[in-house]
Amino acid sequence: MPSALIAYVRFVDGLNARVGKVAMYLIYIIMGIMLFSSVTKFLHVPAMWTLEMAQFTLVAYYMLGAPWTLQGNANVRMDLFYARFNRRGQAIWDVFTVFCLMFYLGFMLWGAFDSTAYSIAMNERNPSAWRPPLWPVKLIITVSFALMLLQAISILIRDIATVRGKEI
């Protein structure tokens, strides 16, 4: 494999691992928000922003962790036949399926980018009493789909190397 492809795989894998590890700690932010919400409700002065902020943080937690999950092969798959293949057979199957994934992620990235651009241009806000702007969470979703697409390309390169008898 060319050294540029190996460098790409290592860069994307490292980037997504770092982003995923940072995203992993967002669960503590969610817990803090929900604890604050519980305390303020107990004191009869509920904060109106806590539910939406917890939801937005959960979106960031889920979406920013997805590329790392994809990298770690922790995604859900039908192992009915896949588990019976040897490593090379699995890589051949993965080369086929990763194109389907990349096609899907391309459309999702396109839609997310379009939605984010609209949200920024129109200063879109959530229709609630708090009315937070929606572009930050939409930007996180767009970045996450971009990272997942980069990770899918990394997986494709890794699987092609495996089919050729090389490991990255």
Chimera marker file (.cmm) of the C-alpha trace (Angstrom):
<marker_set name="trace">
<marker id="1" x="0.000" y="0.000" z="0.000" r="1" g="1" b="0" radius="0.5"/>
<marker id="2" x="1.255" y="3.505" z="-0.759" r="1" g="1" b="0" radius="0.5"/>
<marker id="3" x="2.553" y="5.361" z="2.262" r="1" g="1" b="0" radius="0.5"/>
<marker id="4" x="0.078" y="8.208" z="1.682" r="1" g="1" b="0" radius="0.5"/>
<marker id="5" x="-2.856" y="5.801" z="2.157" r="1" g="1" b="0" radius="0.5"/>
<marker id="6" x="-1.283" y="4.341" z="5.285" r="1" g="1" b="0" radius="0.5"/>
<marker id="7" x="-0.754" y="7.874" z="6.632" r="1" g="1" b="0" radius="0.5"/>
<marker id="8" x="-4.400" y="8.712" z="5.818" r="1" g="1" b="0" radius="0.5"/>
<marker id="9" x="-5.661" y="5.641" z="7.694" r="1" g="1" b="0" radius="0.5"/>
<marker id="10" x="-3.514" y="6.419" z="10.722" r="1" g="1" b="0" radius="0.5"/>
<marker id="11" x="-4.506" y="10.102" z="10.730" r="1" g="1" b="0" radius="0.5"/>
<marker id="12" x="-8.250" y="9.440" z="10.426" r="1" g="1" b="0" radius="0.5"/>
<marker id="13" x="-8.154" y="6.609" z="12.962" r="1" g="1" b="0" radius="0.5"/>
<marker id="14" x="-6.245" y="8.797" z="15.425" r="1" g="1" b="0" radius="0.5"/>
<marker id="15" x="-8.530" y="11.783" z="14.875" r="1" g="1" b="0" radius="0.5"/>
<marker id="16" x="-11.712" y="9.765" z="15.345" r="1" g="1" b="0" radius="0.5"/>
<marker id="17" x="-10.310" y="8.012" z="18.415" r="1" g="1" b="0" radius="0.5"/>
<marker id="18" x="-9.497" y="11.376" z="20.019" r="1" g="1" b="0" radius="0.5"/>
<marker id="19" x="-12.889" y="12.882" z="19.125" r="1" g="1" b="0" radius="0.5"/>
<marker id="20" x="-14.631" y="9.732" z="20.390" r="1" g="1" b="0" radius="0.5"/>
<marker id="21" x="-12.763" y="9.794" z="23.686" r="1" g="1" b="0" radius="0.5"/>
<marker id="22" x="-13.704" y="13.441" z="24.213" r="1" g="1" b="0" radius="0.5"/>
<marker id="23" x="-17.330" y="12.679" z="23.284" r="1" g="1" b="0" radius="0.5"/>
<marker id="24" x="-17.341" y="9.817" z="25.763" r="1" g="1" b="0" radius="0.5"/>
<marker id="25" x="-17.114" y="12.303" z="28.624" r="1" g="1" b="0" radius="0.5"/>
<marker id="26" x="-20.182" y="14.230" z="27.455" r="1" g="1" b="0" radius="0.5"/>
<marker id="27" x="-22.272" y="11.724" z="29.407" r="1" g="1" b="0" radius="0.5"/>
<marker id="28" x="-21.027" y="13.439" z="32.570" r="1" g="1" b="0" radius="0.5"/>
<marker id="29" x="-22.179" y="16.806" z="31.221" r="1" g="1" b="0" radius="0.5"/>
<marker id="30" x="-25.612" y="15.279" z="30.558" r="1" g="1" b="0" radius="0.5"/>
<marker id="31" x="-25.670" y="13.874" z="34.092" r="1" g="1" b="0" radius="0.5"/>
<marker id="32" x="-24.733" y="17.290" z="35.506" r="1" g="1" b="0" radius="0.5"/>
<marker id="33" x="-27.465" y="19.015" z="33.517" r="1" g="1" b="0" radius="0.5"/>
<marker id="34" x="-30.059" y="16.484" z="34.632" r="1" g="1" b="0" radius="0.5"/>
<marker id="35" x="-28.895" y="16.738" z="38.261" r="1" g="1" b="0" radius="0.5"/>
<marker id="36" x="-29.154" y="20.521" z="38.072" r="1" g="1" b="0" radius="0.5"/>
<marker id="37" x="-32.630" y="20.144" z="36.577" r="1" g="1" b="0" radius="0.5"/>
<marker id="38" x="-33.705" y="17.844" z="39.414" r="1" g="1" b="0" radius="0.5"/>
<marker id="39" x="-32.361" y="20.187" z="42.085" r="1" g="1" b="0" radius="0.5"/>
<marker id="40" x="-34.041" y="23.257" z="40.582" r="1" g="1" b="0" radius="0.5"/>
<marker id="41" x="-37.357" y="21.405" z="40.262" r="1" g="1" b="0" radius="0.5"/>
<marker id="42" x="-37.075" y="20.263" z="43.872" r="1" g="1" b="0" radius="0.5"/>
<marker id="43" x="-36.496" y="23.887" z="44.904" r="1" g="1" b="0" radius="0.5"/>
<marker id="44" x="-39.555" y="24.935" z="42.845" r="1" g="1" b="0" radius="0.5"/>
<marker id="45" x="-37.516" y="27.132" z="40.477" r="1" g="1" b="0" radius="0.5"/>
<marker id="46" x="-37.155" y="24.905" z="37.406" r="1" g="1" b="0" radius="0.5"/>
<marker id="47" x="-34.754" y="25.998" z="34.695" r="1" g="1" b="0" radius="0.5"/>
<marker id="48" x="-36.417" y="25.927" z="31.292" r="1" g="1" b="0" radius="0.5"/>
<marker id="49" x="-33.208" y="25.225" z="29.385" r="1" g="1" b="0" radius="0.5"/>
<marker id="50" x="-32.180" y="21.925" z="30.985" r="1" g="1" b="0" radius="0.5"/>
<marker id="51" x="-34.215" y="19.464" z="28.907" r="1" g="1" b="0" radius="0.5"/>
<marker id="52" x="-33.169" y="20.949" z="25.561" r="1" g="1" b="0" radius="0.5"/>
<marker id="53" x="-29.557" y="21.300" z="26.645" r="1" g="1" b="0" radius="0.5"/>
<marker id="54" x="-29.491" y="17.665" z="27.752" r="1" g="1" b="0" radius="0.5"/>
<marker id="55" x="-30.995" y="16.637" z="24.401" r="1" g="1" b="0" radius="0.5"/>
<marker id="56" x="-28.441" y="18.675" z="22.441" r="1" g="1" b="0" radius="0.5"/>
<marker id="57" x="-25.602" y="17.232" z="24.525" r="1" g="1" b="0" radius="0.5"/>
<marker id="58" x="-26.962" y="13.731" z="23.932" r="1" g="1" b="0" radius="0.5"/>
<marker id="59" x="-26.928" y="14.391" z="20.170" r="1" g="1" b="0" radius="0.5"/>
<marker id="60" x="-23.279" y="15.467" z="20.420" r="1" g="1" b="0" radius="0.5"/>
<marker id="61" x="-22.453" y="12.419" z="22.570" r="1" g="1" b="0" radius="0.5"/>
<marker id="62" x="-24.104" y="10.021" z="20.147" r="1" g="1" b="0" radius="0.5"/>
<marker id="63" x="-23.005" y="11.598" z="16.877" r="1" g="1" b="0" radius="0.5"/>
<marker id="64" x="-19.398" y="12.395" z="17.805" r="1" g="1" b="0" radius="0.5"/>
<marker id="65" x="-18.962" y="8.892" z="19.216" r="1" g="1" b="0" radius="0.5"/>
<marker id="66" x="-20.278" y="7.220" z="16.049" r="1" g="1" b="0" radius="0.5"/>
<marker id="67" x="-17.055" y="7.466" z="13.970" r="1" g="1" b="0" radius="0.5"/>
<marker id="68" x="-15.049" y="5.901" z="16.805" r="1" g="1" b="0" radius="0.5"/>
<marker id="69" x="-17.655" y="3.147" z="17.095" r="1" g="1" b="0" radius="0.5"/>
<marker id="70" x="-17.371" y="2.541" z="13.354" r="1" g="1" b="0" radius="0.5"/>
<marker id="71" x="-13.593" y="2.423" z="13.652" r="1" g="1" b="0" radius="0.5"/>
<marker id="72" x="-13.748" y="-0.081" z="16.505" r="1" g="1" b="0" radius="0.5"/>
<marker id="73" x="-16.078" y="-2.339" z="14.502" r="1" g="1" b="0" radius="0.5"/>
<marker id="74" x="-18.603" y="-2.085" z="17.333" r="1" g="1" b="0" radius="0.5"/>
<marker id="75" x="-21.510" y="-1.375" z="15.006" r="1" g="1" b="0" radius="0.5"/>
<marker id="76" x="-24.414" y="-3.784" z="14.621" r="1" g="1" b="0" radius="0.5"/>
<marker id="77" x="-24.162" y="-6.283" z="11.791" r="1" g="1" b="0" radius="0.5"/>
<marker id="78" x="-25.846" y="-9.487" z="10.724" r="1" g="1" b="0" radius="0.5"/>
<marker id="79" x="-23.324" y="-12.181" z="11.644" r="1" g="1" b="0" radius="0.5"/>
<marker id="80" x="-25.371" y="-15.016" z="10.200" r="1" g="1" b="0" radius="0.5"/>
<marker id="81" x="-22.883" y="-15.596" z="7.362" r="1" g="1" b="0" radius="0.5"/>
<marker id="82" x="-20.185" y="-13.020" z="8.094" r="1" g="1" b="0" radius="0.5"/>
<marker id="83" x="-18.807" y="-14.846" z="11.145" r="1" g="1" b="0" radius="0.5"/>
<marker id="84" x="-18.223" y="-17.987" z="9.045" r="1" g="1" b="0" radius="0.5"/>
<marker id="85" x="-15.888" y="-16.170" z="6.629" r="1" g="1" b="0" radius="0.5"/>
<marker id="86" x="-12.144" y="-16.087" z="7.190" r="1" g="1" b="0" radius="0.5"/>
<marker id="87" x="-10.471" y="-12.688" z="7.636" r="1" g="1" b="0" radius="0.5"/>
<marker id="88" x="-9.951" y="-12.249" z="3.876" r="1" g="1" b="0" radius="0.5"/>
<marker id="89" x="-13.563" y="-13.215" z="3.131" r="1" g="1" b="0" radius="0.5"/>
<marker id="90" x="-14.784" y="-10.730" z="5.720" r="1" g="1" b="0" radius="0.5"/>
<marker id="91" x="-12.622" y="-8.029" z="4.120" r="1" g="1" b="0" radius="0.5"/>
<marker id="92" x="-14.067" y="-8.798" z="0.668" r="1" g="1" b="0" radius="0.5"/>
<marker id="93" x="-17.602" y="-8.541" z="2.067" r="1" g="1" b="0" radius="0.5"/>
<marker id="94" x="-16.685" y="-5.325" z="3.899" r="1" g="1" b="0" radius="0.5"/>
<marker id="95" x="-15.340" y="-3.777" z="0.680" r="1" g="1" b="0" radius="0.5"/>
<marker id="96" x="-18.772" y="-4.281" z="-0.863" r="1" g="1" b="0" radius="0.5"/>
<marker id="97" x="-20.763" y="-3.058" z="2.138" r="1" g="1" b="0" radius="0.5"/>
<marker id="98" x="-18.560" y="-0.035" z="2.843" r="1" g="1" b="0" radius="0.5"/>
<marker id="99" x="-19.552" y="1.384" z="-0.554" r="1" g="1" b="0" radius="0.5"/>
<marker id="100" x="-23.194" y="1.164" z="0.517" r="1" g="1" b="0" radius="0.5"/>
<marker id="101" x="-22.250" y="2.905" z="3.773" r="1" g="1" b="0" radius="0.5"/>
<marker id="102" x="-20.309" y="5.613" z="1.952" r="1" g="1" b="0" radius="0.5"/>
<marker id="103" x="-23.246" y="6.225" z="-0.400" r="1" g="1" b="0" radius="0.5"/>
<marker id="104" x="-25.584" y="6.584" z="2.591" r="1" g="1" b="0" radius="0.5"/>
<marker id="105" x="-23.161" y="8.816" z="4.513" r="1" g="1" b="0" radius="0.5"/>
<marker id="106" x="-22.663" y="10.996" z="1.425" r="1" g="1" b="0" radius="0.5"/>
<marker id="107" x="-26.377" y="11.708" z="1.222" r="1" g="1" b="0" radius="0.5"/>
<marker id="108" x="-26.617" y="12.281" z="4.968" r="1" g="1" b="0" radius="0.5"/>
<marker id="109" x="-23.644" y="14.671" z="4.871" r="1" g="1" b="0" radius="0.5"/>
<marker id="110" x="-25.191" y="16.562" z="1.965" r="1" g="1" b="0" radius="0.5"/>
<marker id="111" x="-28.500" y="16.920" z="3.808" r="1" g="1" b="0" radius="0.5"/>
<marker id="112" x="-26.799" y="17.857" z="7.084" r="1" g="1" b="0" radius="0.5"/>
<marker id="113" x="-24.660" y="20.483" z="5.376" r="1" g="1" b="0" radius="0.5"/>
<marker id="114" x="-27.686" y="21.931" z="3.593" r="1" g="1" b="0" radius="0.5"/>
<marker id="115" x="-29.679" y="22.008" z="6.839" r="1" g="1" b="0" radius="0.5"/>
<marker id="116" x="-26.798" y="23.627" z="8.740" r="1" g="1" b="0" radius="0.5"/>
<marker id="117" x="-26.320" y="26.302" z="6.078" r="1" g="1" b="0" radius="0.5"/>
<marker id="118" x="-30.055" y="27.062" z="6.152" r="1" g="1" b="0" radius="0.5"/>
<marker id="119" x="-30.037" y="27.198" z="9.951" r="1" g="1" b="0" radius="0.5"/>
<marker id="120" x="-27.161" y="29.681" z="9.987" r="1" g="1" b="0" radius="0.5"/>
<marker id="121" x="-28.597" y="31.836" z="7.184" r="1" g="1" b="0" radius="0.5"/>
<marker id="122" x="-32.074" y="32.011" z="8.728" r="1" g="1" b="0" radius="0.5"/>
<marker id="123" x="-30.908" y="32.163" z="12.360" r="1" g="1" b="0" radius="0.5"/>
<marker id="124" x="-33.160" y="29.160" z="12.990" r="1" g="1" b="0" radius="0.5"/>
<marker id="125" x="-34.213" y="28.688" z="16.598" r="1" g="1" b="0" radius="0.5"/>
<marker id="126" x="-35.930" y="25.887" z="18.436" r="1" g="1" b="0" radius="0.5"/>
<marker id="127" x="-39.631" y="26.722" z="18.946" r="1" g="1" b="0" radius="0.5"/>
<marker id="128" x="-39.628" y="26.652" z="22.739" r="1" g="1" b="0" radius="0.5"/>
<marker id="129" x="-39.613" y="29.130" z="25.595" r="1" g="1" b="0" radius="0.5"/>
<marker id="130" x="-35.800" y="29.087" z="25.709" r="1" g="1" b="0" radius="0.5"/>
<marker id="131" x="-35.441" y="29.424" z="21.887" r="1" g="1" b="0" radius="0.5"/>
<marker id="132" x="-31.808" y="28.308" z="21.499" r="1" g="1" b="0" radius="0.5"/>
<marker id="133" x="-30.198" y="28.584" z="18.060" r="1" g="1" b="0" radius="0.5"/>
<marker id="134" x="-30.155" y="25.269" z="16.219" r="1" g="1" b="0" radius="0.5"/>
<marker id="135" x="-27.025" y="25.769" z="14.124" r="1" g="1" b="0" radius="0.5"/>
<marker id="136" x="-24.551" y="24.492" z="16.789" r="1" g="1" b="0" radius="0.5"/>
<marker id="137" x="-26.205" y="21.091" z="17.078" r="1" g="1" b="0" radius="0.5"/>
<marker id="138" x="-26.665" y="20.890" z="13.313" r="1" g="1" b="0" radius="0.5"/>
<marker id="139" x="-22.989" y="21.732" z="12.828" r="1" g="1" b="0" radius="0.5"/>
<marker id="140" x="-22.045" y="18.908" z="15.204" r="1" g="1" b="0" radius="0.5"/>
<marker id="141" x="-24.196" y="16.516" z="13.168" r="1" g="1" b="0" radius="0.5"/>
<marker id="142" x="-22.558" y="17.693" z="9.922" r="1" g="1" b="0" radius="0.5"/>
<marker id="143" x="-19.047" y="17.292" z="11.340" r="1" g="1" b="0" radius="0.5"/>
<marker id="144" x="-19.976" y="13.836" z="12.641" r="1" g="1" b="0" radius="0.5"/>
<marker id="145" x="-21.197" y="12.666" z="9.238" r="1" g="1" b="0" radius="0.5"/>
<marker id="146" x="-17.986" y="14.018" z="7.664" r="1" g="1" b="0" radius="0.5"/>
<marker id="147" x="-15.889" y="12.115" z="10.223" r="1" g="1" b="0" radius="0.5"/>
<marker id="148" x="-17.920" y="8.949" z="9.603" r="1" g="1" b="0" radius="0.5"/>
<marker id="149" x="-17.373" y="9.281" z="5.853" r="1" g="1" b="0" radius="0.5"/>
<marker id="150" x="-13.630" y="9.741" z="6.393" r="1" g="1" b="0" radius="0.5"/>
<marker id="151" x="-13.673" y="6.671" z="8.654" r="1" g="1" b="0" radius="0.5"/>
<marker id="152" x="-15.547" y="4.628" z="6.028" r="1" g="1" b="0" radius="0.5"/>
<marker id="153" x="-12.843" y="5.512" z="3.491" r="1" g="1" b="0" radius="0.5"/>
<marker id="154" x="-10.227" y="4.461" z="6.042" r="1" g="1" b="0" radius="0.5"/>
<marker id="155" x="-12.036" y="1.139" z="6.504" r="1" g="1" b="0" radius="0.5"/>
<marker id="156" x="-12.149" y="0.666" z="2.726" r="1" g="1" b="0" radius="0.5"/>
<marker id="157" x="-8.389" y="1.230" z="2.441" r="1" g="1" b="0" radius="0.5"/>
<marker id="158" x="-7.736" y="-1.146" z="5.342" r="1" g="1" b="0" radius="0.5"/>
<marker id="159" x="-9.978" y="-3.856" z="3.835" r="1" g="1" b="0" radius="0.5"/>
<marker id="160" x="-8.394" y="-3.558" z="0.389" r="1" g="1" b="0" radius="0.5"/>
<marker id="161" x="-5.003" y="-4.005" z="2.041" r="1" g="1" b="0" radius="0.5"/>
<marker id="162" x="-6.319" y="-7.107" z="3.834" r="1" g="1" b="0" radius="0.5"/>
<marker id="163" x="-7.675" y="-8.576" z="0.570" r="1" g="1" b="0" radius="0.5"/>
<marker id="164" x="-4.235" y="-7.996" z="-0.980" r="1" g="1" b="0" radius="0.5"/>
<marker id="165" x="-2.597" y="-9.849" z="1.931" r="1" g="1" b="0" radius="0.5"/>
<marker id="166" x="-1.244" y="-6.809" z="3.741" r="1" g="1" b="0" radius="0.5"/>
<marker id="167" x="-2.295" y="-5.391" z="7.101" r="1" g="1" b="0" radius="0.5"/>
<marker id="168" x="-2.335" y="-1.727" z="8.058" r="1" g="1" b="0" radius="0.5"/>
<link id1="1" id2="2" r="1" g="1" b="0" radius="0.2"/>
<link id1="2" id2="3" r="1" g="1" b="0" radius="0.2"/>
<link id1="3" id2="4" r="1" g="1" b="0" radius="0.2"/>
<link id1="4" id2="5" r="1" g="1" b="0" radius="0.2"/>
<link id1="5" id2="6" r="1" g="1" b="0" radius="0.2"/>
<link id1="6" id2="7" r="1" g="1" b="0" radius="0.2"/>
<link id1="7" id2="8" r="1" g="1" b="0" radius="0.2"/>
<link id1="8" id2="9" r="1" g="1" b="0" radius="0.2"/>
<link id1="9" id2="10" r="1" g="1" b="0" radius="0.2"/>
<link id1="10" id2="11" r="1" g="1" b="0" radius="0.2"/>
<link id1="11" id2="12" r="1" g="1" b="0" radius="0.2"/>
<link id1="12" id2="13" r="1" g="1" b="0" radius="0.2"/>
<link id1="13" id2="14" r="1" g="1" b="0" radius="0.2"/>
<link id1="14" id2="15" r="1" g="1" b="0" radius="0.2"/>
<link id1="15" id2="16" r="1" g="1" b="0" radius="0.2"/>
<link id1="16" id2="17" r="1" g="1" b="0" radius="0.2"/>
<link id1="17" id2="18" r="1" g="1" b="0" radius="0.2"/>
<link id1="18" id2="19" r="1" g="1" b="0" radius="0.2"/>
<link id1="19" id2="20" r="1" g="1" b="0" radius="0.2"/>
<link id1="20" id2="21" r="1" g="1" b="0" radius="0.2"/>
<link id1="21" id2="22" r="1" g="1" b="0" radius="0.2"/>
<link id1="22" id2="23" r="1" g="1" b="0" radius="0.2"/>
<link id1="23" id2="24" r="1" g="1" b="0" radius="0.2"/>
<link id1="24" id2="25" r="1" g="1" b="0" radius="0.2"/>
<link id1="25" id2="26" r="1" g="1" b="0" radius="0.2"/>
<link id1="26" id2="27" r="1" g="1" b="0" radius="0.2"/>
<link id1="27" id2="28" r="1" g="1" b="0" radius="0.2"/>
<link id1="28" id2="29" r="1" g="1" b="0" radius="0.2"/>
<link id1="29" id2="30" r="1" g="1" b="0" radius="0.2"/>
<link id1="30" id2="31" r="1" g="1" b="0" radius="0.2"/>
<link id1="31" id2="32" r="1" g="1" b="0" radius="0.2"/>
<link id1="32" id2="33" r="1" g="1" b="0" radius="0.2"/>
<link id1="33" id2="34" r="1" g="1" b="0" radius="0.2"/>
<link id1="34" id2="35" r="1" g="1" b="0" radius="0.2"/>
<link id1="35" id2="36" r="1" g="1" b="0" radius="0.2"/>
<link id1="36" id2="37" r="1" g="1" b="0" radius="0.2"/>
<link id1="37" id2="38" r="1" g="1" b="0" radius="0.2"/>
<link id1="38" id2="39" r="1" g="1" b="0" radius="0.2"/>
<link id1="39" id2="40" r="1" g="1" b="0" radius="0.2"/>
<link id1="40" id2="41" r="1" g="1" b="0" radius="0.2"/>
<link id1="41" id2="42" r="1" g="1" b="0" radius="0.2"/>
<link id1="42" id2="43" r="1" g="1" b="0" radius="0.2"/>
<link id1="43" id2="44" r="1" g="1" b="0" radius="0.2"/>
<link id1="44" id2="45" r="1" g="1" b="0" radius="0.2"/>
<link id1="45" id2="46" r="1" g="1" b="0" radius="0.2"/>
<link id1="46" id2="47" r="1" g="1" b="0" radius="0.2"/>
<link id1="47" id2="48" r="1" g="1" b="0" radius="0.2"/>
<link id1="48" id2="49" r="1" g="1" b="0" radius="0.2"/>
<link id1="49" id2="50" r="1" g="1" b="0" radius="0.2"/>
<link id1="50" id2="51" r="1" g="1" b="0" radius="0.2"/>
<link id1="51" id2="52" r="1" g="1" b="0" radius="0.2"/>
<link id1="52" id2="53" r="1" g="1" b="0" radius="0.2"/>
<link id1="53" id2="54" r="1" g="1" b="0" radius="0.2"/>
<link id1="54" id2="55" r="1" g="1" b="0" radius="0.2"/>
<link id1="55" id2="56" r="1" g="1" b="0" radius="0.2"/>
<link id1="56" id2="57" r="1" g="1" b="0" radius="0.2"/>
<link id1="57" id2="58" r="1" g="1" b="0" radius="0.2"/>
<link id1="58" id2="59" r="1" g="1" b="0" radius="0.2"/>
<link id1="59" id2="60" r="1" g="1" b="0" radius="0.2"/>
<link id1="60" id2="61" r="1" g="1" b="0" radius="0.2"/>
<link id1="61" id2="62" r="1" g="1" b="0" radius="0.2"/>
<link id1="62" id2="63" r="1" g="1" b="0" radius="0.2"/>
<link id1="63" id2="64" r="1" g="1" b="0" radius="0.2"/>
<link id1="64" id2="65" r="1" g="1" b="0" radius="0.2"/>
<link id1="65" id2="66" r="1" g="1" b="0" radius="0.2"/>
<link id1="66" id2="67" r="1" g="1" b="0" radius="0.2"/>
<link id1="67" id2="68" r="1" g="1" b="0" radius="0.2"/>
<link id1="68" id2="69" r="1" g="1" b="0" radius="0.2"/>
<link id1="69" id2="70" r="1" g="1" b="0" radius="0.2"/>
<link id1="70" id2="71" r="1" g="1" b="0" radius="0.2"/>
<link id1="71" id2="72" r="1" g="1" b="0" radius="0.2"/>
<link id1="72" id2="73" r="1" g="1" b="0" radius="0.2"/>
<link id1="73" id2="74" r="1" g="1" b="0" radius="0.2"/>
<link id1="74" id2="75" r="1" g="1" b="0" radius="0.2"/>
<link id1="75" id2="76" r="1" g="1" b="0" radius="0.2"/>
<link id1="76" id2="77" r="1" g="1" b="0" radius="0.2"/>
<link id1="77" id2="78" r="1" g="1" b="0" radius="0.2"/>
<link id1="78" id2="79" r="1" g="1" b="0" radius="0.2"/>
<link id1="79" id2="80" r="1" g="1" b="0" radius="0.2"/>
<link id1="80" id2="81" r="1" g="1" b="0" radius="0.2"/>
<link id1="81" id2="82" r="1" g="1" b="0" radius="0.2"/>
<link id1="82" id2="83" r="1" g="1" b="0" radius="0.2"/>
<link id1="83" id2="84" r="1" g="1" b="0" radius="0.2"/>
<link id1="84" id2="85" r="1" g="1" b="0" radius="0.2"/>
<link id1="85" id2="86" r="1" g="1" b="0" radius="0.2"/>
<link id1="86" id2="87" r="1" g="1" b="0" radius="0.2"/>
<link id1="87" id2="88" r="1" g="1" b="0" radius="0.2"/>
<link id1="88" id2="89" r="1" g="1" b="0" radius="0.2"/>
<link id1="89" id2="90" r="1" g="1" b="0" radius="0.2"/>
<link id1="90" id2="91" r="1" g="1" b="0" radius="0.2"/>
<link id1="91" id2="92" r="1" g="1" b="0" radius="0.2"/>
<link id1="92" id2="93" r="1" g="1" b="0" radius="0.2"/>
<link id1="93" id2="94" r="1" g="1" b="0" radius="0.2"/>
<link id1="94" id2="95" r="1" g="1" b="0" radius="0.2"/>
<link id1="95" id2="96" r="1" g="1" b="0" radius="0.2"/>
<link id1="96" id2="97" r="1" g="1" b="0" radius="0.2"/>
<link id1="97" id2="98" r="1" g="1" b="0" radius="0.2"/>
<link id1="98" id2="99" r="1" g="1" b="0" radius="0.2"/>
<link id1="99" id2="100" r="1" g="1" b="0" radius="0.2"/>
<link id1="100" id2="101" r="1" g="1" b="0" radius="0.2"/>
<link id1="101" id2="102" r="1" g="1" b="0" radius="0.2"/>
<link id1="102" id2="103" r="1" g="1" b="0" radius="0.2"/>
<link id1="103" id2="104" r="1" g="1" b="0" radius="0.2"/>
<link id1="104" id2="105" r="1" g="1" b="0" radius="0.2"/>
<link id1="105" id2="106" r="1" g="1" b="0" radius="0.2"/>
<link id1="106" id2="107" r="1" g="1" b="0" radius="0.2"/>
<link id1="107" id2="108" r="1" g="1" b="0" radius="0.2"/>
<link id1="108" id2="109" r="1" g="1" b="0" radius="0.2"/>
<link id1="109" id2="110" r="1" g="1" b="0" radius="0.2"/>
<link id1="110" id2="111" r="1" g="1" b="0" radius="0.2"/>
<link id1="111" id2="112" r="1" g="1" b="0" radius="0.2"/>
<link id1="112" id2="113" r="1" g="1" b="0" radius="0.2"/>
<link id1="113" id2="114" r="1" g="1" b="0" radius="0.2"/>
<link id1="114" id2="115" r="1" g="1" b="0" radius="0.2"/>
<link id1="115" id2="116" r="1" g="1" b="0" radius="0.2"/>
<link id1="116" id2="117" r="1" g="1" b="0" radius="0.2"/>
<link id1="117" id2="118" r="1" g="1" b="0" radius="0.2"/>
<link id1="118" id2="119" r="1" g="1" b="0" radius="0.2"/>
<link id1="119" id2="120" r="1" g="1" b="0" radius="0.2"/>
<link id1="120" id2="121" r="1" g="1" b="0" radius="0.2"/>
<link id1="121" id2="122" r="1" g="1" b="0" radius="0.2"/>
<link id1="122" id2="123" r="1" g="1" b="0" radius="0.2"/>
<link id1="123" id2="124" r="1" g="1" b="0" radius="0.2"/>
<link id1="124" id2="125" r="1" g="1" b="0" radius="0.2"/>
<link id1="125" id2="126" r="1" g="1" b="0" radius="0.2"/>
<link id1="126" id2="127" r="1" g="1" b="0" radius="0.2"/>
<link id1="127" id2="128" r="1" g="1" b="0" radius="0.2"/>
<link id1="128" id2="129" r="1" g="1" b="0" radius="0.2"/>
<link id1="129" id2="130" r="1" g="1" b="0" radius="0.2"/>
<link id1="130" id2="131" r="1" g="1" b="0" radius="0.2"/>
<link id1="131" id2="132" r="1" g="1" b="0" radius="0.2"/>
<link id1="132" id2="133" r="1" g="1" b="0" radius="0.2"/>
<link id1="133" id2="134" r="1" g="1" b="0" radius="0.2"/>
<link id1="134" id2="135" r="1" g="1" b="0" radius="0.2"/>
<link id1="135" id2="136" r="1" g="1" b="0" radius="0.2"/>
<link id1="136" id2="137" r="1" g="1" b="0" radius="0.2"/>
<link id1="137" id2="138" r="1" g="1" b="0" radius="0.2"/>
<link id1="138" id2="139" r="1" g="1" b="0" radius="0.2"/>
<link id1="139" id2="140" r="1" g="1" b="0" radius="0.2"/>
<link id1="140" id2="141" r="1" g="1" b="0" radius="0.2"/>
<link id1="141" id2="142" r="1" g="1" b="0" radius="0.2"/>
<link id1="142" id2="143" r="1" g="1" b="0" radius="0.2"/>
<link id1="143" id2="144" r="1" g="1" b="0" radius="0.2"/>
<link id1="144" id2="145" r="1" g="1" b="0" radius="0.2"/>
<link id1="145" id2="146" r="1" g="1" b="0" radius="0.2"/>
<link id1="146" id2="147" r="1" g="1" b="0" radius="0.2"/>
<link id1="147" id2="148" r="1" g="1" b="0" radius="0.2"/>
<link id1="148" id2="149" r="1" g="1" b="0" radius="0.2"/>
<link id1="149" id2="150" r="1" g="1" b="0" radius="0.2"/>
<link id1="150" id2="151" r="1" g="1" b="0" radius="0.2"/>
<link id1="151" id2="152" r="1" g="1" b="0" radius="0.2"/>
<link id1="152" id2="153" r="1" g="1" b="0" radius="0.2"/>
<link id1="153" id2="154" r="1" g="1" b="0" radius="0.2"/>
<link id1="154" id2="155" r="1" g="1" b="0" radius="0.2"/>
<link id1="155" id2="156" r="1" g="1" b="0" radius="0.2"/>
<link id1="156" id2="157" r="1" g="1" b="0" radius="0.2"/>
<link id1="157" id2="158" r="1" g="1" b="0" radius="0.2"/>
<link id1="158" id2="159" r="1" g="1" b="0" radius="0.2"/>
<link id1="159" id2="160" r="1" g="1" b="0" radius="0.2"/>
<link id1="160" id2="161" r="1" g="1" b="0" radius="0.2"/>
<link id1="161" id2="162" r="1" g="1" b="0" radius="0.2"/>
<link id1="162" id2="163" r="1" g="1" b="0" radius="0.2"/>
<link id1="163" id2="164" r="1" g="1" b="0" radius="0.2"/>
<link id1="164" id2="165" r="1" g="1" b="0" radius="0.2"/>
<link id1="165" id2="166" r="1" g="1" b="0" radius="0.2"/>
<link id1="166" id2="167" r="1" g="1" b="0" radius="0.2"/>
<link id1="167" id2="168" r="1" g="1" b="0" radius="0.2"/>
</marker_set>
